Amino acid sequence: MKLPCWDSSYPDRRVLKAEVESMVQAIVEALLQEVPESEIAGIYLKGSAKKEWDSPLDYVPELSDVDVHVLFRDESVLSARVGTVEQALRLQGAMEAKYRCRQPDPVHVPRPQIIVLNRLMADEDFVPSPPETIEVLHGKPYPKLDLSNPDRIRSIDCKRLLEEEQHIAAWPLRIIDKPCRYLWEGLRGLVWQVSPIGPRVAHLLGAITEEAWSGNRTHIIRRLQALGENELADDYVRFYLAGWGYFLSGYADTEAGRLAFLSGVNVIRRGVQIARSWQAEHSTEKG
C-alpha cells in the first residue's frame, strides 16, 4: 500500500503542531501550579507528539496521545497533591483553561495522556525510550536507555505482544454496544494497544533497538514493508487513515470508525502471531 502524503486534504500540520505545543505548555504550567516545583523531579514529552510528522500516519488529531511522563520526588507527593478527585479535577480544569487561553478556536484539542513515571520505573520490565524521542520539559534528564542486552528488550517486547491476546477476546462485548459517536470510546481504548505493535514487531524481526523505537510511524511502516510484513503494514496504515477519516467527518462517518477498529485488531492479531513464532524459535535455540 502506498503511503499517504500530507496534502491539502488534511489540516496544516504546522497548525496542529502549534496546538500540541500549546497543550504541552498548558500541562506543564498546570502541574507546576498545583504541585510545588520542588516536588516534581521531571516532566517529559514523548511519543508521536514529539516525533517528526512525515505523513498523516504520524499523528491523528484526538486519536494520537500527547504523552507526558511525570516523575514525582516520591510516591507520597502523588497522593498528597493529586490523590483526590477534587485535586485531579482542579488540575484538569487549569490545564483546559490554559489551553483555551492559547488556542481559543483550535482545529483540534490534543488529547493528553499523563503517565506517572515513578510507577513505570517500578516495573522490572520497564525499558526507557531512546533519548532522541524524549523532550525534557522540566527537571532532570529522563532515565537512560541501557542497550547492553538487546535480547532482553526483545524478550520484553515479545511478552508485551503476547499479552495483547487477552484484550482481543474481550473486545466483542465491549464494542457491540458502541454505535454512533459512542464508537469513539472503543476506538480510544484500542489505540494505545495498536501504536506500539509496529516497533515491537520490527524489533523482533531484527531491527536495531534504537531504530525500532526512535522512528515515527511512517518510518516503522516502511521498515515493516522491507521486512516482508506487507499485510501488517497495510492494516497499520488503514488504522490511522480511517482514524483520520473519522476525525475529519466530525465523527459522523462511523464506517470509517469501524474500519479503523477492525484494522487495529488485525494489527494486534498479527503482532501476537509474530511473537509466538519468535518465542518458539528462541525457546528451541535455548533448548
N, C-alpha and C positions, 0 to 999 in steps of 0.2 A: 504494500500500500504506500502510495506517495505521501510524504509528509506535507502538511499544510503550511502555507506562508501566512505571515501576519499582515494581511492586506486590509483594504478599506471596509471589508465586511465585519471587521472586529473593531471595538473601541481602540483608540490610540493607546498604545502600551505605555507611552510616557505619562499619560493622564492616570492610568491605572497604577503605575509605579508611584506617582506622587501621592495617590490616595493611600497606598500601602504604607508609604513613609509617614504620612500623617497619622495613621493608626498606630504605627510603631512608636512614634513620639508621644501619642496620647497614652499608650500603655505605660511607657517609662515614667512619664510625669505623674500619672495617677498612682502608680506603685510608690514612687518616692514621696508623694503627698500623703499617702495613707500609712506608709511604713517608714520609720526613721532610716535615713540613708546608712547609718552605721550598722543596721541590722540586715542589710541586703549585701551579700558578698559579690553578686554579679547578676547582670541581666544580659541575655544573649538572643540574637535573631539568627534563625537557621531555616533550612528547608527551601521550598520553591520561591518564597517571597524574597529570599536573599540571593538566589542564583540568577544568572542571566536568562532572559526570556528570548530564545532564538525563534520560537514558533508558538502558536496558541496552545500547544500541548504543555508548555512550561508553567502556565498559570491560567486557571479558570476562575473568574470572579465568583466569590461567595461559595465556591466549592473547595478551592485550594485554601490551605491554612496560612495564617500569618503566625508562624510557630515561634513563640517566645519562651525561652527557658529562664527560670528564676532560681538562683542559688541563695537561699537564706543563710544567715550566720549559723543557725542551728534549727532543729525542728520546733523548739519552744517558741521561736519567733512566729512561725507559721500559725500555730494555734492561738497565740496571743493577739496577732494582728489581723488575720483573715480567717479565724476559726469559727466565726458565726455567720449566719445568713445575713444579718444586718451589716456586718463588716464587708462581706463579699459584695452585697448589693451597692453599698456606698462606693466601693472601688469601681465596680462596673459602671455605675452612674457617672462617676468622674471621668472614666475612660470615654464614655459615649459623648459627654458634654465637650470634652477637649477635642475629640474628633470632629464633631459637628461645627465647632468654632473654626477649625481649619478648613473644613470641607462642607459648606452649607448646602451645596447642591451636587453631590457626588454621582458619578456613573455607577458606583457600587459602594457597598460598605464592606471593607475587608473583614474576614471572619477570623478573630483572634483565637489562638489556642495557647493558653498559658500552662506550662508544664513546670512542676516543682522539681528542679534538678537534684535536690537532696535525695529524693525518693528513687530517681533513676540510678543515681550513683550507688545506692544501697543494694542494687541488684547485681549479683556476681556476673551476670551475662551482659552488663552494660558495656557498650562499645561507643566511645565518643566519636562524634563526626569529625571528618578531616578539617583541619584549621581553616582552609580556604573557603569552607562553606559556612563559617561562623562569623558573625559580626558582634564584637563586644560593645554593648550599648552602655554598660555601666560596670565598674568594678574590675575585679581581677580576671586574668585570662581563663578561657574555657579549658576544661580538663584535656590533657594531651592524649592524642591517639597513639597507642602502642602497636606498631606494625611488626614487632619481632616474631609474632606467631600467627601468620595469616590463616593457617589451617584451623586454629581455634576460632577465629572470626567466621570462617566459612561454616564451621560446625554450628555456631550460634545462628547464622543465617538459615541453615537447614532446619534447625529446631523451630525457629520462628515461622518458617513456611509451613511446616507440618502442623503447627498449632492452629493455622487458619482453617483447617478442615472442619473442626468442630463448629466454627461460625457458619459455614455453608449449610450445615444440617439445620441450623436454627432459622435461616432466613425465610423459607417459605411462609411460615406462620407470622413472621414479623413484617412481611411486605404485603400479604394478601389484603390487609385492611387499610392500605395507604393510597386511595385514589386521589385524583386531582392534585392540589398543592401538597397534600399530606405525603405524596411520594417523595418530596424533598427530605423528609425526616429519615426515610430509609436510605436514600442515596447519601445523605450526610454521614450516616452510620457506617457506610461501606467505604468511603473514600480513604479513611486512614489505614484501612487494610490493603487497599489496592496500591496506593502510592509506593510503598517500599518493595513491592514484588519485583519490579524491574531490576533495581540494583542488586537485590538478593540473588535472583536468578543469574544475572550476568556474573556475579562473583562466584557462584557455584560452578558456572561453566568455564571459569578460567580467567576472568578479568582481574586485573590487579586491584587490590582493595581500594586504594585511593581513586583509581579510575572509576570503579563501580559506584562509589559513594560520593564522588565530587561532582559528577556531571549532572546537567539538567535532564529533563525527560526526553528532549529531542536527542541528546547525546546517547542516552540509555537505549532508546528505541533503535537508533542506528546500530548500536552495539549488539542488540538482540538480533537484528536482521543479519548482521555479519556472522553471528554465531549459529545461524540457520533456524532461529526461532521466529519465523515469519508470522505464523498464526498467532502466537502470543503477542508479537509486536502489533499486529493488526487490531487485536482486541484492546490492547493498551491505548492505541490511537483512537479507536471508536469510543472508548470510555470517556476520554477527555473532550473529543469533538462533540459527542452527544451531550455532555455536560454543558458545553458552550451553547449548543442549540437550545437546551432547556433554559439557561440563563437569559439568552437573547430574546426568547419568546415571552419573557416575564413570567416564566414557569407555567405558561399555558400549554406548551407542547409536551404533553405527558408521554407521547410516544417516544420523544427524544429522551425523556427521563427513564422510561422503561428500557430503551436500548442501552443507555449508559449503565443501568443497573445490571442487565444481563451480561454486557461486555465486561464489567468489573468482576462479576462472579466467574466468568470464563478465565480471566486473568489469574484469579486466585486458584482455580482448579488446576490450571497448567503449572502454576508455581508449586503446588503440592505434589504433582506428578514428578516434576524435576527433582524436588527434594527427596522423594522416595528413591528415585534412581541413584542419586548422589549418595544417599545413606547406604543403600545396598552395595554399591560399588566400593565404598570406603570401609564398610564392615568386612567385606571379603578381603580387602587388602590387609587389614589389621589381623584378620584370622589367618 
